[in-house]
């Protein structure tokens, strides 16, 4: 009986929640796009600042070495000058060739000293310019960060307002939580959801089954489908490294068939388009509820605010339980992996 009621309730919610989906699209997608563009700007500014810092760290030892060389040059030049004076003042048994050789050595050291001095001046100019760039970047960074945080706050407020309007979806109650509680693995949860009929709701609603996948965050791919993980086992997901508190947007269009904490995956979002399921996990905050419909780019969550390393979010793709490489449906080429 439950298996008959579940798809009917899901179909009803699909129709109702689509209204809220349109509201979210109008209110939050533009904000998310702007926030993610600012994230790209912030990433570039941080990368520039890091590059400048590395250059300064590289240049500082060079300057130290140059000063040391100059000091030695002064000492040697002084000794050589004193030796040449002795040759001139001592007429007995003096080989004039020795005097000539000594003069040549002094001249060479003088030329070397001039070259080192010019190099030192050039390096000092570079450092001054680097420090100026650091200050300029810091001002730009602070200004962009302020805009970014305001946009994120606006997008999050809009998402929370929509969540309160939406209220509790029937589909999110006992059935889904029961499936999640009894499932021991992601594969098992996926199979249980498909068996219950949640996966087929979009097909019944005559929704498009065409799948397009985009980056859920601004960042870089650090591991992907087919790579070797711990214990040398093959991994079936793509990992995106992003910035703390980054905006997370829906990577695909479809129905949310699960939203909540699951096992050691943390916050889990499963989006179905009728044929395929996209699994997204690793968010610190998750906004959608089971039964919501999403468009690509809808605001679905946020990454951790503080962590030792840059936070990572993972994405998987399945069809009838079979893991698939999301790259085949992404608009980003394989060579763009960092």
C-alpha positions in Angstrom: 0.0 0.0 0.0 2.9 2.3 0.9 4.4 1.8 -2.5 1.2 3.0 -4.2 0.7 6.0 -1.9 4.3 7.2 -2.1 4.4 8.0 -5.9 1.0 9.7 -5.7 2.1 12.0 -2.8 5.4 12.6 -4.6 3.5 13.6 -7.8 1.4 16.1 -5.9 4.4 17.6 -4.2 6.2 17.8 -7.5 3.4 20.1 -8.8 3.2 22.2 -5.7 7.0 22.5 -5.1 7.6 23.6 -8.7 5.9 26.9 -7.8 8.5 27.5 -5.1 11.2 26.5 -7.5 10.2 29.4 -9.8 10.3 31.7 -6.8 13.8 30.5 -5.9 15.0 30.9 -9.4 13.7 34.5 -9.5 15.0 35.5 -6.1 18.2 33.6 -5.6 19.8 32.4 -8.8 21.0 35.8 -9.9 22.4 36.4 -6.4 24.2 33.1 -6.5 25.6 33.8 -10.0 27.0 37.2 -8.7 28.3 35.6 -5.5 30.1 32.9 -7.5 31.6 35.4 -9.9 32.9 37.3 -6.9 34.3 34.0 -5.6 36.3 33.7 -8.8 37.6 37.2 -8.3 38.5 36.5 -4.7 40.3 33.3 -5.7 42.4 35.2 -8.3 43.2 38.0 -5.8 44.3 35.4 -3.2 46.4 33.6 -5.8 48.0 36.9 -6.8 48.8 37.7 -3.2 50.3 34.3 -2.6 52.4 34.6 -5.7 53.7 38.0 -4.6 54.4 36.5 -1.1 56.4 33.7 -2.7 58.4 36.1 -4.8 59.2 38.2 -1.8 60.3 35.1 0.1 62.5 34.2 -2.9 64.0 37.6 -3.3 64.8 38.2 0.4 67.5 35.5 0.6 69.0 36.8 -2.7 69.3 40.3 -1.2 70.9 38.8 1.9 73.4 36.9 -0.3 74.2 40.0 -2.3 75.0 42.0 0.8 77.2 39.2 2.0 79.0 39.2 -1.4 79.4 43.0 -1.3 80.9 42.8 2.1 83.4 40.2 1.0 84.2 42.3 -2.1 85.0 45.3 0.1 87.3 43.2 2.2 89.1 41.7 -0.8 89.4 45.0 -2.6 90.9 46.7 0.5 93.5 43.9 0.8 94.3 44.0 -2.9 94.8 47.7 -2.8 97.1 47.5 0.2 99.1 44.8 -1.6 99.5 46.9 -4.7 100.7 49.8 -2.7 103.3 47.7 -1.1 104.5 46.6 -4.6 104.9 50.2 -5.6 106.7 51.3 -2.4 109.1 48.3 -2.4 111.5 48.7 -5.4 113.7 45.8 -4.5 113.0 42.5 -6.2 109.6 43.6 -7.6 108.3 41.9 -10.7 106.3 44.5 -12.6 104.1 41.7 -14.0 102.9 41.1 -10.4 101.8 44.7 -10.2 100.0 44.4 -13.5 98.3 41.2 -12.5 97.2 42.8 -9.2 95.8 45.8 -11.0 93.8 43.6 -13.3 92.4 41.7 -10.3 91.4 45.0 -8.7 89.8 46.2 -11.9 87.8 42.9 -12.2 86.6 43.1 -8.7 85.6 46.8 -9.2 83.6 45.8 -12.3 82.0 42.9 -10.4 81.1 45.2 -7.5 79.4 47.6 -9.9 77.4 44.7 -11.5 76.3 43.4 -8.1 75.3 46.9 -7.0 73.1 47.3 -10.1 71.5 43.9 -9.4 70.9 44.8 -5.8 69.2 48.1 -6.9 67.0 46.2 -9.4 66.0 43.7 -6.7 65.1 46.4 -4.2 62.9 48.1 -6.9 61.1 44.7 -7.5 60.5 44.3 -3.7 59.1 47.8 -3.5 56.7 47.1 -6.4 55.7 43.8 -4.9 54.8 45.4 -1.6 52.8 48.1 -3.4 50.9 45.3 -5.3 50.2 43.5 -2.0 48.7 46.7 -0.5 46.7 47.3 -3.7 45.4 43.7 -3.8 44.5 43.8 -0.1 42.3 46.8 -0.6 40.6 45.2 -3.6 40.2 41.9 -1.8 38.6 43.6 1.2 36.1 45.5 -1.1 35.2 42.4 -3.1 34.9 40.3 0.1 32.4 42.7 1.5 30.3 42.5 -1.6 30.5 38.7 -1.6 29.4 38.4 2.0 26.5 40.7 1.5 25.3 38.7 -1.6 25.7 35.4 0.2 23.7 36.8 3.1 20.9 38.0 0.8 20.8 34.6 -1.1 20.7 32.7 2.2 17.9 34.8 3.6 15.9 34.4 0.4 16.4 30.6 0.6 15.3 30.4 4.2 12.2 32.5 3.6 11.2 30.1 0.8 11.9 27.2 3.1 9.5 28.6 5.7 6.8 29.2 3.1 7.2 25.7 1.8 6.7 24.1 5.2 7.2 20.4 5.7 6.9 18.3 2.6 4.9 15.1 3.1 7.5 13.2 1.1 10.2 14.0 3.6 8.5 12.4 6.5 8.5 8.8 7.7 9.1 7.0 4.4 12.4 8.7 3.4 13.8 8.9 6.9 13.0 5.2 7.4 14.8 4.4 4.2 17.9 6.4 5.2 17.9 4.9 8.7 17.9 1.3 7.5 20.3 1.7 4.5 23.8 0.8 5.3 25.4 2.3 2.2 24.8 4.9 -0.5 24.1 2.1 -3.1 21.5 0.6 -0.7 19.8 4.0 -0.2 19.8 4.6 -4.0 18.2 1.1 -4.5 15.6 1.7 -1.8 14.6 5.1 -3.2 14.2 3.5 -6.7 12.2 0.6 -5.3 9.8 3.0 -3.5 9.1 4.9 -6.7 10.6 8.2 -5.8 13.0 8.0 -8.8 10.2 7.6 -11.3 8.1 10.7 -10.3 9.6 12.9 -13.0 8.9 10.3 -15.6 5.3 10.2 -14.5 5.2 14.0 -14.7 6.5 13.9 -18.3 9.6 15.9 -17.3 12.6 16.0 -19.6 15.1 13.3 -18.9 17.9 15.1 -20.7 20.8 15.5 -18.2 23.2 18.4 -18.1 25.7 18.8 -15.2 27.6 21.8 -14.1 30.1 22.7 -11.3 28.2 23.0 -8.0 30.9 25.3 -6.7 33.6 27.7 -7.9 36.8 25.8 -7.5 39.0 23.1 -9.1 38.6 19.4 -9.5 41.1 17.6 -7.2 40.0 14.0 -7.9 37.7 12.4 -10.4 35.9 9.3 -11.5 38.4 6.4 -12.1 41.2 7.8 -9.9 42.7 5.7 -7.2 41.6 6.5 -3.6 42.7 5.2 -0.3 43.8 1.5 -0.2 44.2 1.9 -4.0 40.5 1.4 -4.7 38.8 3.1 -7.6 36.6 6.1 -6.8 33.3 6.8 -8.4 32.9 10.5 -7.7 34.3 13.9 -8.6 35.8 16.1 -5.8 35.7 19.9 -6.1 38.0 21.9 -3.9 36.5 25.3 -3.1 36.8 28.2 -0.7 35.4 28.4 2.9 31.8 29.3 3.1 31.4 29.0 -0.7 28.0 29.0 -2.3 26.8 25.6 -3.4 24.3 25.5 -6.3 22.4 22.7 -7.9 24.5 20.9 -10.5 21.5 19.5 -12.3 17.8 20.0 -12.9 15.4 17.6 -11.2 13.5 16.4 -8.2 15.1 16.2 -4.7 14.5 12.6 -3.7 16.6 12.9 -0.6 17.9 15.8 1.4 19.5 15.4 4.9 22.3 13.8 6.8 23.3 10.3 5.8 25.8 8.1 7.5 29.4 9.5 7.4 28.6 11.5 4.2 27.2 14.4 6.2 24.6 16.5 4.4 23.5 14.6 1.3 21.5 15.9 -1.6 20.1 13.4 -4.2 18.6 14.9 -7.4 16.7 12.8 -9.9 15.7 13.7 -13.4 13.8 10.4 -13.9 16.7 8.4 -15.4 19.8 9.7 -13.6 20.5 10.5 -9.9 23.1 13.1 -9.0 24.5 12.8 -5.5 26.1 15.8 -3.8 27.6 15.7 -0.3 30.1 17.6 1.8 28.1 20.8 2.5 28.0 22.3 5.9 24.5 23.8 5.4 21.8 22.3 3.2 18.7 24.3 2.2 16.4 22.1 0.0 13.9 19.5 1.3 12.9 16.2 -0.2 10.2 16.9 -2.7 11.6 20.2 -4.0 12.3 20.7 -7.6 15.6 22.3 -8.7 16.9 24.1 -11.7 20.6 24.3 -12.5 22.1 27.1 -10.4 19.5 27.1 -7.6 21.0 27.8 -4.1 21.3 24.5 -2.3 23.9 25.0 0.4 27.1 26.4 1.8 30.5 25.0 2.6 32.2 25.1 6.0 33.3 28.5 7.2 36.5 27.4 8.8 38.7 24.4 8.1 42.4 23.5 8.2 42.4 22.9 4.4 40.1 24.3 1.6 36.8 22.4 1.9 35.9 19.7 -0.6 32.5 18.7 -2.0 31.9 15.4 -3.8 29.5 14.6 -6.6 28.4 11.2 -7.9 26.2 10.1 -10.8 24.2 6.8 -11.1 21.7 5.3 -13.4 19.8 2.1 -12.3 22.5 1.7 -9.6 25.4 1.9 -12.0 28.0 4.5 -11.3 28.8 6.8 -14.2 31.4 9.4 -14.9 29.8 12.8 -14.5 32.3 14.3 -16.9 30.3 12.8 -19.8 27.5 15.2 -19.0 29.5 18.2 -17.9 30.3 21.3 -20.1 33.9 21.3 -18.8 36.6 19.4 -20.6 38.8 16.8 -19.1 41.9 19.0 -19.5 40.5 21.5 -17.0 41.3 19.4 -14.1 43.8 21.2 -11.8 
